[in-house]
């Protein structure tokens, strides 16, 4: 009879442990699910805020570029002589830079074409 009582007690303890494990697992799963839901909501909120910030920045940039283009067009219309002078000056500067660069390249090629004479060992 002692053997049966010991077996019953062991079964009761095993059942209690199994119930405790199941209860703890359920609690942990609920907590993990709640944490996941909170994290998902936070990420969604952050993504929505980021989209809004980017959209606002794009709108401001578009407005600034449009305003600058309109201002430039108005200035060109109001001062055609000055605009032509600026364009000619810029073209001359670019042409001068291109000419200077071509001369430097030409000198470099000439220098590379000359034979290299090592210093005498005497």
C-alpha positions in Angstrom: 0.0 0.0 0.0 2.9 2.3 0.6 4.0 1.8 -3.0 0.6 2.9 -4.3 0.5 5.9 -2.1 4.1 6.9 -3.2 3.1 6.4 -6.8 0.0 8.5 -6.4 2.0 11.2 -4.7 4.6 11.2 -7.4 1.8 11.4 -10.0 0.2 14.3 -8.1 3.5 16.1 -8.0 4.2 15.4 -11.7 0.7 16.7 -12.5 1.2 19.8 -10.4 4.6 20.5 -12.1 3.0 19.9 -15.5 0.2 22.3 -14.7 2.7 24.9 -13.4 4.7 24.6 -16.6 1.6 24.9 -18.8 0.5 28.0 -16.8 3.9 29.6 -17.0 4.1 28.8 -20.7 0.8 30.4 -21.3 1.7 33.5 -19.3 5.0 33.8 -21.2 3.3 33.4 -24.5 0.8 36.1 -23.6 3.6 38.5 -22.5 5.5 37.8 -25.7 2.4 38.4 -27.8 1.7 41.7 -26.0 5.4 42.8 -26.4 5.3 41.9 -30.1 2.0 43.9 -30.6 3.5 46.9 -28.8 6.7 46.7 -30.8 4.8 46.4 -34.1 2.7 49.4 -33.2 5.8 51.5 -32.3 7.5 50.6 -35.6 4.4 51.4 -37.6 4.1 54.8 -35.8 7.8 55.5 -36.5 7.4 54.6 -40.1 4.3 56.8 -40.5 6.1 59.7 -38.9 9.2 59.2 -41.1 6.9 59.2 -44.2 5.3 62.4 -43.1 8.7 64.1 -42.5 10.0 63.0 -45.9 6.9 64.1 -47.7 7.1 67.5 -45.9 10.7 67.9 -46.8 10.0 67.0 -50.4 7.2 69.5 -50.6 9.4 72.2 -49.2 12.2 71.4 -51.6 9.9 71.4 -54.5 8.5 74.8 -53.4 12.0 76.2 -53.0 13.1 75.0 -56.4 10.0 76.4 -58.1 10.4 79.7 -56.3 14.1 79.9 -57.4 13.2 79.1 -61.0 10.5 81.7 -61.1 12.8 84.3 -59.5 15.6 83.5 -62.0 13.1 83.7 -64.9 11.9 87.1 -63.7 15.4 88.4 -63.3 16.4 87.3 -66.8 13.3 89.0 -68.2 14.0 92.2 -66.2 17.7 92.4 -67.0 18.5 90.7 -70.4 21.7 92.6 -71.0 23.1 91.7 -67.6 22.0 88.1 -68.1 23.8 88.0 -71.5 27.0 89.4 -69.9 26.9 86.7 -67.1 26.4 84.0 -69.7 29.3 85.2 -71.9 31.5 85.5 -68.8 30.7 82.0 -67.6 31.3 80.6 -71.1 34.6 82.4 -71.3 35.6 81.1 -67.9 34.7 77.5 -68.9 36.6 77.9 -72.2 39.6 79.3 -70.5 39.6 76.4 -68.0 39.3 73.9 -70.8 42.1 75.5 -72.7 44.4 75.6 -69.7 43.6 72.0 -68.9 44.4 71.0 -72.5 47.8 72.8 -72.3 48.7 71.1 -69.0 47.8 67.7 -70.5 49.9 68.5 -73.6 52.9 69.4 -71.4 52.5 66.2 -69.3 52.5 64.1 -72.5 55.6 65.9 -73.8 57.4 65.3 -70.5 56.4 61.6 -70.5 57.7 61.2 -74.0 61.2 62.5 -73.2 63.6 59.7 -72.4 64.6 59.4 -68.8 68.3 59.6 -68.3 69.6 58.2 -65.0 72.2 60.3 -63.2 75.8 59.2 -63.9 77.4 56.9 -61.4 80.8 58.6 -61.5 
